Amino acid sequence: MTQPAPQQFKSAQSGRLVVPGWMNLVPGKADGVEIQLDVAAADLNRAQASLLIEYWATPDDLTLQSVLPVRAFSAASEGWCAFVPPQGRVLVRAIDPQPNPPVLASHWINVDPATPAGTTVNVAVQFPTAPSAIQTLLNQ
């Protein structure tokens, strides 16, 4: 038996798809901050790359963790985002296990409780060039 696909939410502000589960993370706290995830066009063909997104409502409370494959960005031209309340921290990790050595980069976003509703934060993800390509450029 085929299950219907879950409803996919979009941001009313940006038109981006919302990473599943990334709304209403803290009971009683409105989603006031839109985290927009932007992967560089040159990286959209990476077969193994993904973004690991974590939300920490408090330093001791990992509230939500999601993996978003980079190929999801080429499949959804409108882009992706996540919503968080104005509190806590968001950790975005770019991971690509395919090259040698693997790529792992992290970026923390501290969300101030005084952040006004409707604030947008852009996270630009651009994977480094493969070491062999860098070496080729250096040898020219």
N, C-alpha and C positions, 0 to 999 in steps of 0.2 A: 504494500500500500504506500502511495506517495504522500508525504507530508507537505502541506503548503509552506512556502517560504515565509520566514518571519517578516513582519512589517519593518521596512527600512525607513528610519526617520531622517529628515533633512533639516538643516538649520534654516530658520525663517530669515535670518540676517544675511547669510552668505550663500545659501543654496547648496552647501556641501553636505555630503552624507555624514551622519553621525556614527562613529565607531560603536557597534552594538554594546549596550550596557552603560554608555558614558553620558547618562543624564540622571538627575536626581540622586546623586551619590550620597548625600548626607541628609537624613530626614530633617525637615524643618528649615533647611538652607536652600534658597533658590539658586539655580544655575545662573551665575552672573558673568562667567568668563568663558569665551569660546577660544579653544586652543586649535588653531589651524595648522595642519601638517602639510608641508610642501616638499615633495621629493624632486630633486633635479631631474630634468628631462633625460640627461645622459645616463641616469641610473635606473630608468624604468625597465630596462631589459635584463636586470640582474635576476637570475633564476632563484637564488637561495636567500636573498636579502629580506630582512623584515625589520619592523620597528616594534620594540617592546615598550609599552606605555604603562606607567604606574602612577596611581594617585594615592598620596599619603595625607589623610585628613589631619592626623597628628603625627609627630615624629615616631610614635610607637604603633601606629595603626595603618598598615597597608590595606587600603580600602578596596582598591580594584587594580587588576593587572590584565592587560590585553596584548595580544600579538597581532600585528597588522602586516601581512606580506606586502612587499613593495609592488608586486604584480597587481595588487588591488588598486593601485593608483593609475595604472594604465587601463584597467577595466572600468574605472569610474572617472570620466572626464571632469565631473564637477568637483572632485577632490574630497578630502576627508577632514573631519574635525572631531573634537571631544568637548564636552561641557563640564565645568567644575564650579563649585561654589567659591566665593571669595574667602578662601582659607586653605591652608595646607600647602603641599608641594606636589609638583608633577615631575616625573622623571621620564625622559624620552631617550631610549637607547637605540642606536642604529647598529644592526648586526648583519654581517655577511660572512658565513663560515666557509665559503667557497675558495677565496684566494688564500695564498700561503704567504705570510701569516694572515689569519682571519682578521676581519675588521670588527672592532667594538668601540663605539664612541658613545658617551653619555652627556646629557645636558639636564640640569635641574632648573625648574621654574618655581620660584617662591611666590605664592599668591597671597598678597597682603589683604587682610580683612577689610581695609578701607577701599579696596578696588571697586570702582563704580560698576553697576550693572551695565551689561552691554559691551564690556571691554573685550577686545580681540587681541590675542597673542599669536604671532606667527612663528612657527618653528621650521626653518629651512634645513633640509637634510641633503647633503651632497657627500657621497662617498669619495674617499681619496682615490686617485688614479692608481691602477695596479703597479706594483713595484717594477715590473719589467717595462712598462710604458714610461715610467719616470726615468729609468736607466737609459732607455732609448733616447729620450729627450736630452739627457745630460751628455750623451755621446755625440750629439749632432753639433 
